[in-house]
Every structure is written in C-alpha cells, then in structure tokens.
Amino acid sequence: MSGGDEPDNLREGTRLTRAGRRPEWTGRVVNTPVWRGSTHLYANDAQRKKAGPKDEDGQFFYGRRGAPTQWSLAEALTEIEPGAAGTVLYPSGVAAIAGCLLAVLSPGDRLLMSDNAYDPSRSMATGLLARMGVETRFFDPLDLASYAKLVAEFRPQAVWLENPGSLTMEVCDVPELARIARKHEAVSLIDNTWASPLGFPALERGCDIAMMSLSKHVGGHSDLMMGSASAGEYFYRKLRRTAQQLGQVVSPDDAALAARGLRTMQVRLEASTKSAARIAAWLADQPQVAEVLCPLLPGDPGHALYARDFVGGCGLFSFVLASADMKASGRVVDALRLFGIGYSWGGYESLALPIAPHAYRTVMASPTRPHGDGGEDRPAIRLSIGLEDSEDLIDDLTQALVRMEGS
C-alpha cells in the first residue's frame, strides 16, 4: 500500500480491500503471506519475557496465538464491524457459537435462546450447556411483550438471537430485544451470518457480541471452515481469554483463504441478494408454491423490520410447496440441474435442500408467522442463490417444479 494517512470515512467497498493489510505484515506484496509455524523464536531472553505477558495480537509468542496471517484477517473483520474493538477467530462456525456462550456463561446461569435459532445452537444449549448446569429457555422472538416478561422473571445472564431466523426467515426487532436484555443486565449475542456486518451492523443495533460463520459469505468459495466473534473491548477480552483457554486456533492457510474471500464479499453479496429477490418474487407467483419465506420481498411479514434495520441481505431463503405430499420437496430438489444438494450456503454456487415442516416451523408455531395455507404441514425447500445467471436458475426451477407431484 502507498504511504500516508488514510481518510477515516472510507466506504465499505474500499475498507474491504484495505482492511488488515498492514505494511509490516504484507511487506512488498499485496496479500499478507501465509505464516506457518508452531514455534516463534526470540532474539534473546529479554525479548521472550517482554512478549509473553502482553498477550495481544500482533505480538509473537507461540503459534496458537496466531501470526500475521490470522492477525490481519481478525483486524479486517474488526474494521468492518462498527463498534468492535477486536475479533476472535475459531476453526468453525459452531466453534464460534460455543466460544461465545462459554465466554459469558457459568454453571448455574440462565440463557434465553430465540426459538428459530440454528439447530446446532439449540443443541449447544440443550446438550453442552445443560451438562455444565446452564438452564435454557426458548422464546418467540416476534412476541416482544412475552419476551420482556420472560426476561424480567427468568433473569437470564445471556440472550441468543438470530436475524432472520434459521430456515424460517422471520425478522425480529433486534434493537428492542437487545435493549430489554441490557435493561436486565443480560448479554445479547447474535448469529449474524445471514447478512454479515455489511448488511446488518449488529453491534450498532445494540448487541454485545456478533458471531459469524466465515465458512459462508466471507470464505465464499465453499473451501474452508471458520467462525468469528466480534465485540467491544470488554466482551472481546472475555472471548479471547476463553478461546485461548480452550486452545482454539485457525490454520494460517484457511485464514489466507478467508482474507481473500473477504475482499470480494460485498460484490458477491450484492449479486446474490439481487438474484435471490428476483427468484423469490418469481416463486411467489408459481401455482406450485404456497409461501415464500424471504424478508427481501415487500409482502413478507418481516419486510418492514428488514427495511428499517438492514442495509443488505444475502441469497438464502426458503419456500413452502403447495402440496400435502412430504416427498414432493425431494422430487423437486432431485430434478434440479444447476443447484447442488448440500447443507452449507454463501458460496458462489447455488444449493437446494429439502426441509421438513418441523424444521421450518418455530417450536411454538407462533400465530404471528403461519406457514402455508392455514398453517398445515407442507414440504419446504431452502435455496442458497449463488452467482449463476438468475434466468438460468429460474429456468431450472421451472422444470423442477413440474416434478412436484411426481409427473
């Protein structure tokens, strides 16, 4: 990079290309080199003694604490998360979920978790956290009055949010949910993988800790596993201390891949969001489709909150078939030619996945978000729209939907 001070008001696209690229880390090349090594050497014992107690990024100590490849990625992620003082990297998104919850909860504590959260988050609460003596209750994120009452009575130490909901795509009022949590001295954490800080600046919206699966949009090419958590100074220190005590570390090779993906994340998100909105609107007009679950659409129940709180989206949404045959979703997905079948999303390739009614309904089957005609069970499909031409994807869906009833 050229010399001189950079302006403070750089826009997101510019910041994404420059964040984390310190000259002392990159040298005379564009990208931070891949620093592989478990052992860091010192010129003398005095230097060794000086390095240990500091325990901060940018300070060589031991490979588990990272090196310039990991530090530059963490710094870049911090720069794109308004309000963050630091970012911790984890070897997967689920590891990041665990790291966040373990950083703020102790045996005997209480956790509230949004009832439409990602299934591994729910499993973390009912499994690992339950075994260590943390009590979890699930709540309807759309019912603010009941939530406020529950927070006052249950007195949780932490509240776990997801926006929009996993599979169900409800948009909740995060600023209000976080405000109520803070009023009762509870930490608010959010899985912000869907929109990323580019589309939903979670810390600015009131959350204390913002977590992402970097395997999705940041990586962008379906070739790495990684997670992150960003926070202000106080909670960043808690996250970092817990991660170190658990021995969490990411490989420099994966960090380099994630950093490369980060540079193009904005243009990929914009392209996939535009295509997803077009495809979702088209699906809403198809006779084989009962309901499209996509906050990008003006008619969606969550669109008003989406328009208020989000500045971007992504290509992930779901739709419910107008069929009572639970095998119909499998037939449609099998007939697709341009969509892969897989559990991830956020890559450059489009994916499709059948989802069962119990998976796309919230547990309480909230009347504020009915699914399908009259709320009866129907098969559904989750789509992750990639970078293919949207016309080709619509053509593919057209021929696949004909197979819904086995014709």
C-alpha positions as CSV (number, residue, x, y, z in Angstrom):
1,M,0.0,0.0,0.0
2,S,1.1,3.5,-0.6
3,G,2.3,5.7,2.3
4,G,0.5,8.5,4.1
5,D,-2.5,8.6,6.4
6,E,-5.8,7.2,5.0
7,P,-9.1,9.1,5.4
8,D,-11.3,8.0,8.2
9,N,-14.5,8.0,6.2
10,L,-13.8,5.2,3.7
11,R,-16.8,3.4,2.4
12,E,-17.4,-0.3,2.8
13,G,-16.0,-1.4,-0.5
14,T,-12.8,0.5,0.0
15,R,-12.4,-0.7,3.5
16,L,-12.9,-4.3,2.5
17,T,-10.0,-4.0,0.0
18,R,-7.6,-2.4,2.5
19,A,-8.6,-3.7,6.0
20,G,-5.9,-5.7,7.8
21,R,-3.2,-5.0,5.2
22,R,-0.5,-3.5,7.5
23,P,2.8,-2.9,5.6
24,E,4.7,-4.7,8.4
25,W,2.6,-7.8,7.7
26,T,2.4,-7.6,3.9
27,G,5.8,-6.3,3.1
28,R,6.1,-5.7,-0.7
29,V,3.2,-7.9,-1.7
30,V,-0.5,-7.2,-1.8
31,N,-1.7,-10.0,0.5
32,T,-0.4,-11.0,3.9
33,P,1.8,-14.0,3.4
34,V,0.9,-17.4,4.9
35,W,3.0,-17.7,8.1
36,R,3.1,-21.3,9.1
37,G,4.7,-22.2,12.3
38,S,4.0,-23.5,15.8
39,T,7.2,-22.1,17.3
40,H,8.1,-18.4,17.5
41,L,11.7,-17.6,18.1
42,Y,13.2,-14.7,20.1
43,A,16.5,-12.8,19.6
44,N,17.2,-13.1,23.4
45,D,15.6,-13.9,26.7
46,A,14.7,-10.3,27.4
47,Q,12.6,-10.2,24.2
48,R,10.9,-13.5,25.2
49,K,10.0,-12.1,28.7
50,K,8.6,-9.0,27.1
51,A,6.4,-10.9,24.6
52,G,4.6,-13.3,27.0
53,P,2.7,-11.0,29.4
54,K,1.4,-8.7,26.6
55,D,-0.9,-11.4,25.2
56,E,-2.2,-9.4,22.3
57,D,-2.5,-9.8,18.6
58,G,0.5,-8.5,16.7
59,Q,2.8,-9.8,19.4
60,F,4.7,-13.0,18.5
61,F,4.6,-15.6,21.3
62,Y,3.5,-19.1,20.2
63,G,1.7,-20.4,17.1
64,R,-1.5,-21.0,18.9
65,R,-1.9,-17.2,19.4
66,G,-1.5,-16.7,15.7
67,A,0.8,-14.8,13.4
68,P,0.3,-12.1,10.8
69,T,-1.9,-14.2,8.6
70,Q,-4.5,-14.7,11.3
71,W,-4.0,-11.2,12.8
72,S,-4.6,-9.4,9.6
73,L,-7.9,-11.4,9.0
74,A,-9.1,-10.6,12.5
75,E,-8.2,-7.0,12.2
76,A,-10.0,-6.7,8.8
77,L,-13.2,-8.3,10.3
78,T,-13.0,-5.8,13.2
79,E,-12.7,-2.9,10.8
80,I,-15.9,-3.9,9.0
81,E,-17.9,-4.4,12.3
82,P,-18.9,-0.9,13.6
83,G,-18.4,-0.7,17.3
84,A,-16.0,-3.7,17.5
85,A,-12.7,-3.4,19.4
86,G,-11.5,-6.9,18.4
87,T,-12.4,-10.2,16.7
88,V,-11.6,-13.8,17.7
89,L,-11.3,-16.5,15.1
90,Y,-12.5,-20.1,15.5
91,P,-12.0,-23.3,13.5
92,S,-15.7,-23.4,12.6
93,G,-19.0,-21.5,13.0
94,V,-20.2,-24.0,15.6
95,A,-16.9,-23.5,17.5
96,A,-17.6,-19.8,17.4
97,I,-21.1,-20.4,18.9
98,A,-19.6,-22.4,21.7
99,G,-16.8,-19.9,22.3
100,C,-19.3,-17.1,22.6
101,L,-21.6,-18.9,25.0
102,L,-18.8,-20.3,27.2
103,A,-17.3,-16.8,27.4
104,V,-20.3,-15.3,29.1
105,L,-22.0,-18.2,30.9
106,S,-21.0,-20.1,34.1
107,P,-22.6,-23.1,35.8
108,G,-25.9,-22.1,37.3
109,D,-26.5,-19.3,34.8
110,R,-29.6,-18.9,32.7
111,L,-29.8,-18.5,28.9
112,L,-32.7,-17.3,26.7
113,M,-32.4,-18.5,23.1
114,S,-34.5,-17.5,20.1
115,D,-36.8,-20.4,19.2
116,N,-35.9,-20.2,15.5
117,A,-32.2,-20.4,16.0
118,Y,-29.8,-22.6,14.0
119,D,-30.1,-26.2,15.1
120,P,-26.5,-26.6,16.4
121,S,-27.1,-23.5,18.6
122,R,-30.2,-25.2,20.1
123,S,-28.2,-28.4,20.5
124,M,-25.4,-26.5,22.3
125,A,-28.0,-25.2,24.7
126,T,-29.7,-28.5,25.4
127,G,-26.5,-30.5,25.4
128,L,-23.2,-29.0,26.4
129,L,-24.6,-26.1,28.3
130,A,-27.2,-28.2,30.1
131,R,-24.4,-30.6,31.2
132,M,-22.5,-27.7,32.8
133,G,-25.6,-26.6,34.7
134,V,-26.9,-23.7,32.5
135,E,-30.6,-23.6,32.2
136,T,-32.0,-22.6,28.8
137,R,-35.5,-21.4,27.8
138,F,-36.6,-20.8,24.2
139,F,-38.7,-17.7,23.3
140,D,-40.7,-16.4,20.4
141,P,-38.6,-13.5,19.0
142,L,-41.7,-11.9,17.5
143,D,-43.6,-11.6,20.7
144,L,-41.9,-8.6,22.4
145,A,-44.4,-8.5,25.3
146,S,-43.9,-12.1,26.3
147,Y,-40.2,-11.8,25.9
148,A,-40.0,-8.7,28.1
149,K,-42.0,-10.6,30.8
150,L,-39.8,-13.7,30.5
151,V,-36.5,-11.7,30.8
152,A,-37.9,-9.9,33.9
153,E,-38.9,-13.2,35.5
154,F,-36.3,-15.6,34.3
155,R,-33.4,-13.1,34.8
156,P,-31.0,-14.6,32.2
157,Q,-27.3,-13.9,32.1
158,A,-27.4,-14.0,28.2
159,V,-29.8,-13.9,25.3
160,W,-29.0,-15.6,22.0
161,L,-30.5,-14.1,18.8
162,E,-30.6,-14.8,15.1
163,N,-31.8,-12.5,12.5
164,P,-33.5,-13.6,10.3
165,G,-34.4,-16.9,11.8
166,S,-32.7,-20.1,10.5
167,L,-34.9,-21.7,7.9
168,T,-38.0,-19.8,8.9
169,M,-36.6,-16.3,7.9
170,E,-38.5,-14.3,10.5
171,V,-37.1,-10.8,11.1
172,C,-37.1,-9.8,14.7
173,D,-36.7,-6.4,16.4
174,V,-33.1,-6.8,17.5
175,P,-32.6,-3.3,18.8
176,E,-35.6,-3.7,21.1
177,L,-34.7,-7.3,22.1
178,A,-31.2,-6.2,22.9
179,R,-32.4,-3.1,24.8
180,I,-34.6,-5.2,27.1
181,A,-31.8,-7.6,27.7
182,R,-29.4,-4.8,28.6
183,K,-32.0,-3.3,30.9
184,H,-31.9,-6.5,32.9
185,E,-28.1,-6.8,32.7
186,A,-28.2,-9.7,30.3
187,V,-25.6,-10.0,27.5
188,S,-27.1,-10.1,24.0
189,L,-25.4,-12.3,21.4
190,I,-26.4,-12.7,17.8
191,D,-25.6,-15.2,15.0
192,N,-25.2,-12.6,12.2
193,T,-24.1,-15.0,9.4
194,W,-27.1,-14.3,7.1
195,A,-26.4,-10.6,6.4
196,S,-22.9,-10.1,7.9
197,P,-22.0,-6.7,9.3
198,L,-22.2,-5.4,5.7
199,G,-25.9,-5.9,5.7
200,F,-26.7,-5.8,9.5
201,P,-24.3,-3.9,11.8
202,A,-25.3,-5.9,14.9
203,L,-23.2,-4.1,17.5
204,E,-24.6,-0.8,16.3
205,R,-28.1,-2.3,16.6
206,G,-27.5,-3.0,20.3
207,C,-25.9,-6.4,20.5
208,D,-22.9,-7.0,22.7
209,I,-21.3,-9.9,20.7
210,A,-21.7,-10.6,16.9
211,M,-20.9,-14.0,15.7
212,M,-20.5,-15.3,12.1
213,S,-19.7,-18.5,10.3
214,L,-16.9,-17.4,8.0
215,S,-17.4,-20.7,6.1
216,K,-20.3,-18.9,4.3
217,H,-20.0,-15.4,2.8
218,V,-16.5,-14.5,3.9
219,G,-14.9,-17.6,2.5
220,G,-17.4,-17.5,-0.4
221,H,-16.0,-20.5,-2.3
222,S,-17.0,-23.5,-0.2
223,D,-13.5,-24.5,0.6
224,L,-12.9,-23.6,4.3
225,M,-14.4,-23.9,7.8
226,M,-14.1,-21.0,10.2
227,G,-16.0,-18.8,12.5
228,S,-15.6,-15.4,14.2
229,A,-16.9,-13.3,17.0
230,S,-16.5,-9.5,17.3
231,A,-17.3,-7.3,20.3
232,G,-16.4,-4.1,22.1
233,E,-13.3,-4.1,24.4
234,Y,-14.9,-5.7,27.5
235,F,-16.5,-8.7,25.8
236,Y,-13.7,-9.1,23.3
237,R,-11.3,-9.7,26.2
238,K,-13.7,-12.4,27.5
239,L,-14.0,-14.0,24.1
240,R,-10.2,-14.0,23.6
241,R,-9.4,-15.4,27.1
242,T,-11.9,-18.2,26.7
243,A,-10.7,-19.1,23.2
244,Q,-7.1,-19.3,24.4
245,Q,-8.1,-21.4,27.4
246,L,-9.9,-23.8,25.0
247,G,-6.9,-23.9,22.7
248,Q,-8.9,-22.5,19.7
249,V,-6.8,-21.7,16.7
250,V,-7.3,-21.4,12.9
251,S,-4.7,-22.5,10.4
252,P,-2.9,-19.8,8.5
253,D,-3.8,-21.4,5.2
254,D,-7.5,-21.1,6.0
255,A,-7.1,-17.6,7.3
256,A,-5.5,-16.6,4.0
257,L,-8.4,-18.1,2.1
258,A,-10.9,-16.3,4.3
259,A,-9.0,-13.0,3.8
260,R,-9.0,-13.4,0.1
261,G,-12.8,-14.1,0.1
262,L,-13.4,-11.0,2.3
263,R,-12.1,-8.7,-0.4
264,T,-14.9,-9.6,-2.8
265,M,-17.6,-10.3,-0.2
266,Q,-19.6,-7.1,-0.9
267,V,-19.9,-7.6,-4.6
268,R,-20.8,-11.3,-4.2
269,L,-23.5,-10.4,-1.5
270,E,-24.9,-7.7,-3.7
271,A,-25.1,-10.1,-6.7
272,S,-26.6,-13.0,-4.8
273,T,-29.1,-10.7,-3.0
274,K,-30.3,-9.2,-6.2
275,S,-30.8,-12.7,-7.8
276,A,-32.5,-14.1,-4.7
277,A,-35.0,-11.2,-4.6
278,R,-35.9,-11.8,-8.2
279,I,-36.2,-15.6,-7.9
280,A,-38.2,-15.3,-4.6
281,A,-40.6,-12.9,-6.3
282,W,-41.0,-15.3,-9.2
283,L,-41.6,-18.3,-6.9
284,A,-44.3,-16.4,-5.1
285,D,-46.3,-16.3,-8.4
286,Q,-46.0,-20.0,-9.1
287,P,-49.0,-22.2,-8.5
288,Q,-46.8,-25.0,-7.0
289,V,-45.7,-22.6,-4.2
290,A,-47.8,-21.9,-1.1
291,E,-45.5,-19.4,0.5
292,V,-42.1,-17.8,0.1
293,L,-40.1,-17.2,3.3
294,C,-38.0,-14.2,2.3
295,P,-37.7,-10.8,4.0
296,L,-36.4,-9.3,0.8
297,L,-39.9,-9.4,-0.6
298,P,-42.2,-6.3,0.2
299,G,-45.1,-8.6,1.1
300,D,-43.2,-10.7,3.6
301,P,-44.2,-10.2,7.3
302,G,-40.7,-9.3,8.2
303,H,-40.0,-6.9,5.4
304,A,-40.8,-3.7,7.3
305,L,-38.2,-4.5,10.0
306,Y,-35.8,-5.7,7.3
307,A,-36.2,-2.3,5.5
308,R,-35.7,-0.4,8.8
309,D,-32.7,-2.3,10.2
310,F,-30.8,-3.9,7.3
311,V,-28.7,-2.3,4.6
312,G,-28.2,-5.5,2.7
313,G,-29.1,-9.2,2.5
314,C,-28.0,-12.4,1.0
315,G,-29.1,-15.2,-1.3
316,L,-30.6,-17.6,1.4
317,F,-34.3,-18.0,1.7
318,S,-36.9,-20.8,1.9
319,F,-40.3,-21.6,0.2
320,V,-43.2,-23.9,1.0
321,L,-44.7,-26.1,-1.6
322,A,-48.5,-26.2,-2.2
323,S,-48.6,-30.0,-1.6
324,A,-49.5,-32.3,1.2
325,D,-47.1,-34.9,0.0
326,M,-44.0,-34.7,2.2
327,K,-41.9,-36.4,-0.6
328,A,-42.6,-33.6,-3.0
329,S,-39.7,-31.4,-1.9
330,G,-37.3,-34.3,-2.5
331,R,-38.6,-34.8,-6.0
332,V,-38.2,-31.1,-6.8
333,V,-34.7,-30.9,-5.5
334,D,-33.6,-34.1,-7.3
335,A,-34.9,-32.7,-10.6
336,L,-32.8,-29.5,-10.3
337,R,-29.8,-29.4,-12.6
338,L,-28.0,-26.3,-11.6
339,F,-28.4,-26.5,-7.8
340,G,-26.2,-28.7,-5.7
341,I,-27.7,-30.5,-2.7
342,G,-25.8,-29.5,0.4
343,Y,-26.1,-28.2,4.0
344,S,-24.0,-25.1,3.6
345,W,-24.6,-21.8,1.8
346,G,-23.0,-18.5,1.0
347,G,-20.7,-19.9,-1.7
348,Y,-20.6,-18.9,-5.4
349,E,-22.7,-22.0,-6.3
350,S,-26.4,-22.3,-5.8
351,L,-27.7,-25.0,-3.4
352,A,-31.1,-26.5,-2.6
353,L,-32.1,-28.5,0.4
354,P,-35.5,-30.1,1.4
355,I,-36.6,-29.1,4.9
356,A,-39.3,-30.9,6.9
357,P,-42.2,-28.9,8.5
358,H,-40.9,-29.4,12.0
359,A,-37.6,-27.8,10.9
360,Y,-39.1,-24.7,9.3
361,R,-41.8,-24.1,12.0
362,T,-40.8,-22.5,15.2
363,V,-41.5,-24.8,18.1
364,M,-44.4,-22.8,19.5
365,A,-45.9,-22.5,16.0
366,S,-46.5,-18.8,16.6
367,P,-49.7,-17.4,15.1
368,T,-47.7,-14.3,14.2
369,R,-45.9,-16.3,11.4
370,P,-48.2,-19.0,10.0
371,H,-46.7,-21.3,7.3
372,G,-48.6,-22.4,4.3
373,D,-52.3,-22.3,3.6
374,G,-53.9,-22.4,7.1
375,G,-50.7,-23.4,8.7
376,E,-50.9,-27.1,7.9
377,D,-47.8,-29.2,7.4
378,R,-46.3,-28.8,3.9
379,P,-42.9,-29.7,2.5
380,A,-40.4,-26.9,2.0
381,I,-37.1,-26.2,0.3
382,R,-34.3,-23.9,1.3
383,L,-32.4,-22.2,-1.5
384,S,-29.0,-20.6,-1.4
385,I,-28.7,-18.5,-4.5
386,G,-25.1,-18.2,-5.9
387,L,-23.6,-16.3,-8.8
388,E,-25.2,-18.1,-11.7
389,D,-27.4,-16.1,-14.0
390,S,-30.8,-15.7,-12.4
391,E,-32.6,-16.5,-15.6
392,D,-30.9,-19.9,-15.8
393,L,-31.8,-20.6,-12.2
394,I,-35.5,-19.7,-12.9
395,D,-35.5,-22.0,-15.9
396,D,-34.1,-24.8,-13.8
397,L,-36.7,-24.2,-11.1
398,T,-39.5,-24.1,-13.7
399,Q,-38.7,-27.6,-15.0
400,A,-38.2,-29.0,-11.4
401,L,-41.5,-27.7,-10.0
402,V,-43.3,-29.7,-12.7
403,R,-42.0,-32.8,-10.9
404,M,-43.6,-31.8,-7.6
405,E,-46.4,-34.3,-7.9
406,G,-44.3,-37.0,-9.5
407,S,-45.2,-36.2,-13.1
